[in-house]
Amino acid sequence: MVALALATVLFDIVASALIYLFERHAHGTKITNFGDAMFWTTTQLLTVSSQLPNPISTPARVLDIGLQAWAISAVAILAGSFGAFFHRRGNEMDPP
């Protein structure tokens, strides 16, 4: 779980930089500085979304799909890890 958390933080920072680079000069975007990019990216990874509109540029939209895929996968990995832990623990407590 620690590896997943560290990978997610690293992915968040890299994705924020990329979103900023893709969106900073896009006409009509609300992501105009690195802070906005970091906020938007982090809320996407937390699967809560934000008040900032979605990106306008095509590369940023493609990256957004990757962010959503990462977030869904991370939640599934955590759920599976907890399920496996409790399953093993239950087997240890009640051997056949």
N, CA and C atoms as an extended XYZ file, in Angstrom:
288
Properties=species:S:1:pos:R:3:atomname:S:1:resname:S:1:resid:I:1 pbc="F F F"
N         0.821       -1.186        0.000 N   MET     1
C         0.000        0.000        0.000 CA  MET     1
C         0.865        1.249        0.000 C   MET     1
N         2.020        1.157        0.633 N   VAL     2
C         2.932        2.304        0.643 CA  VAL     2
C         3.428        2.589       -0.773 C   VAL     2
N         3.732        1.543       -1.512 N   ALA     3
C         4.190        1.719       -2.891 CA  ALA     3
C         3.109        2.377       -3.738 C   ALA     3
N         1.865        1.980       -3.547 N   LEU     4
C         0.759        2.582       -4.279 CA  LEU     4
C         0.613        4.060       -3.927 C   LEU     4
N         0.734        4.383       -2.648 N   ALA     5
C         0.623        5.781       -2.221 CA  ALA     5
C         1.749        6.630       -2.809 C   ALA     5
N         2.970        6.107       -2.765 N   LEU     6
C         4.103        6.862       -3.317 CA  LEU     6
C         3.987        7.019       -4.828 C   LEU     6
N         3.567        5.966       -5.509 N   ALA     7
C         3.390        6.044       -6.963 CA  ALA     7
C         2.298        7.045       -7.314 C   ALA     7
N         1.242        7.101       -6.509 N   THR     8
C         0.154        8.033       -6.770 CA  THR     8
C         0.606        9.476       -6.574 C   THR     8
N         1.383        9.732       -5.534 N   VAL     9
C         1.904       11.089       -5.308 CA  VAL     9
C         2.817       11.502       -6.463 C   VAL     9
N         3.682       10.610       -6.885 N   LEU    10
C         4.572       10.907       -8.011 CA  LEU    10
C         3.764       11.146       -9.286 C   LEU    10
N         2.780       10.307       -9.535 N   PHE    11
C         1.915       10.469      -10.701 CA  PHE    11
C         1.167       11.800      -10.643 C   PHE    11
N         0.729       12.191       -9.457 N   ASP    12
C         0.022       13.460       -9.267 CA  ASP    12
C         0.914       14.639       -9.653 C   ASP    12
N         2.152       14.622       -9.205 N   ILE    13
C         3.074       15.727       -9.494 CA  ILE    13
C         3.389       15.797      -10.981 C   ILE    13
N         3.686       14.661      -11.579 N   VAL    14
C         4.013       14.632      -13.014 CA  VAL    14
C         2.798       15.042      -13.843 C   VAL    14
N         1.633       14.505      -13.511 N   ALA    15
C         0.416       14.835      -14.248 CA  ALA    15
C         0.061       16.314      -14.087 C   ALA    15
N         0.279       16.871      -12.910 N   SER    16
C         0.020       18.296      -12.693 CA  SER    16
C         0.897       19.149      -13.589 C   SER    16
N         2.165       18.795      -13.682 N   ALA    17
C         3.083       19.548      -14.549 CA  ALA    17
C         2.642       19.440      -16.008 C   ALA    17
N         2.238       18.248      -16.417 N   LEU    18
C         1.791       18.074      -17.805 CA  LEU    18
C         0.499       18.835      -18.084 C   LEU    18
N        -0.448       18.778      -17.165 N   ILE    19
C        -1.698       19.522      -17.346 CA  ILE    19
C        -1.397       21.011      -17.454 C   ILE    19
N        -0.516       21.504      -16.598 N   TYR    20
C        -0.147       22.919      -16.667 CA  TYR    20
C         0.472       23.257      -18.018 C   TYR    20
N         1.384       22.422      -18.496 N   LEU    21
C         2.012       22.677      -19.790 CA  LEU    21
C         1.002       22.632      -20.940 C   LEU    21
N         0.056       21.706      -20.871 N   PHE    22
C        -0.934       21.578      -21.940 CA  PHE    22
C        -1.977       22.697      -21.907 C   PHE    22
N        -2.338       23.147      -20.713 N   GLU    23
C        -3.467       24.060      -20.577 CA  GLU    23
C        -3.099       25.532      -20.405 C   GLU    23
N        -1.895       25.857      -20.057 N   ARG    24
C        -1.559       27.231      -19.677 CA  ARG    24
C        -1.847       28.256      -20.761 C   ARG    24
N        -1.766       27.870      -22.026 N   HIS    25
C        -2.019       28.822      -23.100 CA  HIS    25
C        -3.293       28.509      -23.887 C   HIS    25
N        -4.050       27.545      -23.434 N   ALA    26
C        -5.293       27.193      -24.128 CA  ALA    26
C        -6.318       28.302      -23.924 C   ALA    26
N        -6.968       28.674      -24.992 N   HIS    27
C        -7.948       29.764      -24.935 CA  HIS    27
C        -9.188       29.321      -24.149 C   HIS    27
N        -9.533       30.068      -23.116 N   GLY    28
C       -10.725       29.790      -22.327 CA  GLY    28
C       -10.536       28.837      -21.168 C   GLY    28
N        -9.315       28.405      -20.906 N   THR    29
C        -9.085       27.471      -19.806 CA  THR    29
C        -9.124       28.194      -18.463 C   THR    29
N        -9.456       27.470      -17.434 N   LYS    30
C        -9.422       28.000      -16.071 CA  LYS    30
C        -8.193       27.508      -15.314 C   LYS    30
N        -7.416       26.651      -15.937 N   ILE    31
C        -6.177       26.149      -15.329 CA  ILE    31
C        -5.048       27.017      -15.865 C   ILE    31
N        -4.704       28.048      -15.100 N   THR    32
C        -3.763       29.052      -15.598 CA  THR    32
C        -2.424       29.070      -14.875 C   THR    32
N        -2.306       28.344      -13.762 N   ASN    33
C        -1.025       28.283      -13.053 CA  ASN    33
C        -0.841       26.875      -12.486 C   ASN    33
N         0.365       26.614      -11.959 N   PHE    34
C         0.660       25.267      -11.470 CA  PHE    34
C        -0.230       24.894      -10.285 C   PHE    34
N        -0.568       25.864       -9.455 N   GLY    35
C        -1.451       25.588       -8.318 CA  GLY    35
C        -2.812       25.092       -8.769 C   GLY    35
N        -3.372       25.744       -9.797 N   ASP    36
C        -4.648       25.276      -10.350 CA  ASP    36
C        -4.517       23.868      -10.911 C   ASP    36
N        -3.406       23.628      -11.619 N   ALA    37
C        -3.179       22.302      -12.212 CA  ALA    37
C        -3.052       21.238      -11.125 C   ALA    37
N        -2.328       21.551      -10.058 N   MET    38
C        -2.140       20.596       -8.963 CA  MET    38
C        -3.478       20.319       -8.261 C   MET    38
N        -4.233       21.376       -8.020 N   PHE    39
C        -5.550       21.213       -7.377 CA  PHE    39
C        -6.467       20.357       -8.245 C   PHE    39
N        -6.548       20.678       -9.525 N   TRP    40
C        -7.435       19.950      -10.418 CA  TRP    40
C        -7.016       18.482      -10.526 C   TRP    40
N        -5.721       18.246      -10.724 N   THR    41
C        -5.221       16.874      -10.872 CA  THR    41
C        -5.462       16.059       -9.606 C   THR    41
N        -5.188       16.639       -8.451 N   THR    42
C        -5.371       15.929       -7.189 CA  THR    42
C        -6.837       15.577       -6.966 C   THR    42
N        -7.734       16.506       -7.260 N   THR    43
C        -9.153       16.182       -7.082 CA  THR    43
C        -9.610       15.116       -8.066 C   THR    43
N        -9.031       15.091       -9.255 N   GLN    44
C        -9.368       14.027      -10.209 CA  GLN    44
C        -8.889       12.675       -9.676 C   GLN    44
N        -7.683       12.637       -9.112 N   LEU    45
C        -7.167       11.378       -8.576 CA  LEU    45
C        -7.940       10.923       -7.344 C   LEU    45
N        -8.499       11.857       -6.608 N   LEU    46
C        -9.319       11.503       -5.448 CA  LEU    46
C       -10.746       11.151       -5.853 C   LEU    46
N       -11.028       11.223       -7.129 N   THR    47
C       -12.330       10.919       -7.743 CA  THR    47
C       -13.447       11.781       -7.185 C   THR    47
N       -13.123       12.993       -6.757 N   VAL    48
C       -14.162       13.893       -6.262 CA  VAL    48
C       -14.431       15.033       -7.226 C   VAL    48
N       -13.594       15.197       -8.238 N   SER    49
C       -13.694       16.275       -9.209 CA  SER    49
C       -13.505       17.617       -8.506 C   SER    49
N       -13.584       18.698       -9.249 N   SER    50
C       -13.367       20.015       -8.658 CA  SER    50
C       -14.293       21.025       -9.299 C   SER    50
N       -14.235       22.245       -8.812 N   GLN    51
C       -15.042       23.318       -9.370 CA  GLN    51
C       -14.444       23.848      -10.667 C   GLN    51
N       -13.178       23.519      -10.938 N   LEU    52
C       -12.561       23.940      -12.186 CA  LEU    52
C       -13.111       23.100      -13.332 C   LEU    52
N       -13.398       23.735      -14.457 N   PRO    53
C       -13.885       22.954      -15.604 CA  PRO    53
C       -12.814       21.989      -16.111 C   PRO    53
N       -13.246       21.004      -16.843 N   ASN    54
C       -12.318       20.040      -17.427 CA  ASN    54
C       -11.400       20.729      -18.428 C   ASN    54
N       -10.272       20.109      -18.727 N   PRO    55
C        -9.320       20.712      -19.662 CA  PRO    55
C        -9.927       20.924      -21.051 C   PRO    55
N        -9.304       21.833      -21.776 N   ILE    56
C        -9.777       22.170      -23.112 CA  ILE    56
C        -8.923       21.513      -24.188 C   ILE    56
N        -7.620       21.443      -23.964 N   SER    57
C        -6.721       20.905      -24.992 CA  SER    57
C        -6.849       19.382      -25.088 C   SER    57
N        -6.632       18.864      -26.271 N   THR    58
C        -6.753       17.422      -26.505 CA  THR    58
C        -5.759       16.608      -25.685 C   THR    58
N        -4.461       16.994      -25.616 N   PRO    59
C        -3.541       16.194      -24.788 CA  PRO    59
C        -3.951       16.160      -23.312 C   PRO    59
N        -4.477       17.267      -22.813 N   ALA    60
C        -4.911       17.296      -21.414 CA  ALA    60
C        -6.136       16.416      -21.206 C   ALA    60
N        -7.008       16.359      -22.178 N   ARG    61
C        -8.185       15.486      -22.068 CA  ARG    61
C        -7.779       14.019      -22.071 C   ARG    61
N        -6.813       13.679      -22.892 N   VAL    62
C        -6.307       12.301      -22.917 CA  VAL    62
C        -5.677       11.961      -21.565 C   VAL    62
N        -4.903       12.893      -21.022 N   LEU    63
C        -4.292       12.682      -19.704 CA  LEU    63
C        -5.366       12.535      -18.633 C   LEU    63
N        -6.451       13.278      -18.754 N   ASP    64
C        -7.557       13.162      -17.801 CA  ASP    64
C        -8.125       11.748      -17.786 C   ASP    64
N        -8.223       11.127      -18.952 N   ILE    65
C        -8.700        9.741      -19.007 CA  ILE    65
C        -7.729        8.832      -18.250 C   ILE    65
N        -6.427        9.077      -18.412 N   GLY    66
C        -5.428        8.313      -17.662 CA  GLY    66
C        -5.537        8.526      -16.162 C   GLY    66
N        -5.810        9.764      -15.755 N   LEU    67
C        -5.993       10.054      -14.322 CA  LEU    67
C        -7.176        9.273      -13.753 C   LEU    67
N        -8.262        9.254      -14.494 N   GLN    68
C        -9.441        8.522      -14.023 CA  GLN    68
C        -9.175        7.019      -13.956 C   GLN    68
N        -8.473        6.499      -14.950 N   ALA    69
C        -8.129        5.071      -14.938 CA  ALA    69
C        -7.241        4.740      -13.743 C   ALA    69
N        -6.265        5.611      -13.467 N   TRP    70
C        -5.382        5.396      -12.311 CA  TRP    70
C        -6.205        5.403      -11.014 C   TRP    70
N        -7.099        6.386      -10.871 N   ALA    71
C        -7.885        6.509       -9.642 CA  ALA    71
C        -8.758        5.276       -9.422 C   ALA    71
N        -9.415        4.820      -10.462 N   ILE    72
C       -10.274        3.634      -10.337 CA  ILE    72
C        -9.434        2.402       -9.994 C   ILE    72
N        -8.277        2.277      -10.633 N   SER    73
C        -7.393        1.141      -10.364 CA  SER    73
C        -6.865        1.171       -8.940 C   SER    73
N        -6.498        2.342       -8.457 N   ALA    74
C        -5.971        2.461       -7.088 CA  ALA    74
C        -7.030        2.058       -6.069 C   ALA    74
N        -8.265        2.494       -6.268 N   VAL    75
C        -9.340        2.126       -5.353 CA  VAL    75
C        -9.577        0.613       -5.400 C   VAL    75
N        -9.542        0.035       -6.591 N   ALA    76
C        -9.743       -1.412       -6.721 CA  ALA    76
C        -8.612       -2.187       -6.054 C   ALA    76
N        -7.387       -1.705       -6.206 N   ILE    77
C        -6.234       -2.367       -5.565 CA  ILE    77
C        -6.367       -2.306       -4.051 C   ILE    77
N        -6.754       -1.154       -3.521 N   LEU    78
C        -6.930       -1.036       -2.070 CA  LEU    78
C        -8.032       -1.959       -1.566 C   LEU    78
N        -9.144       -1.990       -2.271 N   ALA    79
C       -10.258       -2.862       -1.862 CA  ALA    79
C        -9.829       -4.324       -1.905 C   ALA    79
N        -9.117       -4.715       -2.956 N   GLY    80
C        -8.632       -6.091       -3.052 CA  GLY    80
C        -7.638       -6.436       -1.961 C   GLY    80
N        -6.776       -5.488       -1.635 N   SER    81
C        -5.784       -5.718       -0.573 CA  SER    81
C        -6.463       -5.936        0.772 C   SER    81
N        -7.445       -5.097        1.073 N   PHE    82
C        -8.164       -5.266        2.337 CA  PHE    82
C        -8.944       -6.576        2.346 C   PHE    82
N        -9.579       -6.908        1.242 N   GLY    83
C       -10.310       -8.170        1.161 CA  GLY    83
C        -9.404       -9.368        1.354 C   GLY    83
N        -8.227       -9.347        0.716 N   ALA    84
C        -7.277      -10.451        0.858 CA  ALA    84
C        -6.759      -10.544        2.294 C   ALA    84
N        -6.508       -9.399        2.918 N   PHE    85
C        -6.027       -9.393        4.299 CA  PHE    85
C        -7.047      -10.051        5.226 C   PHE    85
N        -8.305       -9.607        5.118 N   PHE    86
C        -9.319      -10.151        6.014 CA  PHE    86
C        -9.623      -11.615        5.710 C   PHE    86
N        -9.513      -12.010        4.451 N   HIS    87
C        -9.713      -13.414        4.108 CA  HIS    87
C        -8.622      -14.283        4.741 C   HIS    87
N        -7.359      -13.854        4.599 N   ARG    88
C        -6.255      -14.605        5.212 CA  ARG    88
C        -6.381      -14.617        6.723 C   ARG    88
N        -6.731      -13.486        7.292 N   ARG    89
C        -6.862      -13.396        8.749 CA  ARG    89
C        -7.979      -14.321        9.241 C   ARG    89
N        -9.067      -14.369        8.493 N   GLY    90
C       -10.163      -15.273        8.863 CA  GLY    90
C        -9.745      -16.721        8.794 C   GLY    90
N        -8.951      -17.083        7.787 N   ASN    91
C        -8.439      -18.468        7.683 CA  ASN    91
C        -7.494      -18.796        8.822 C   ASN    91
N        -6.693      -17.825        9.252 N   GLU    92
C        -5.773      -18.073       10.369 CA  GLU    92
C        -6.524      -18.278       11.669 C   GLU    92
N        -7.620      -17.539       11.854 N   MET    93
C        -8.386      -17.609       13.097 CA  MET    93
C        -9.269      -18.863       13.159 C   MET    93
N        -9.681      -19.375       12.006 N   ASP    94
C       -10.590      -20.503       11.955 CA  ASP    94
C       -10.064      -21.533       10.948 C   ASP    94
N        -9.038      -22.313       11.343 N   PRO    95
C        -8.467      -23.291       10.398 CA  PRO    95
C        -9.475      -24.386       10.081 C   PRO    95
N        -9.372      -24.986        8.885 N   PRO    96
C       -10.341      -26.037        8.487 CA  PRO    96
C       -10.233      -27.296        9.276 C   PRO    96
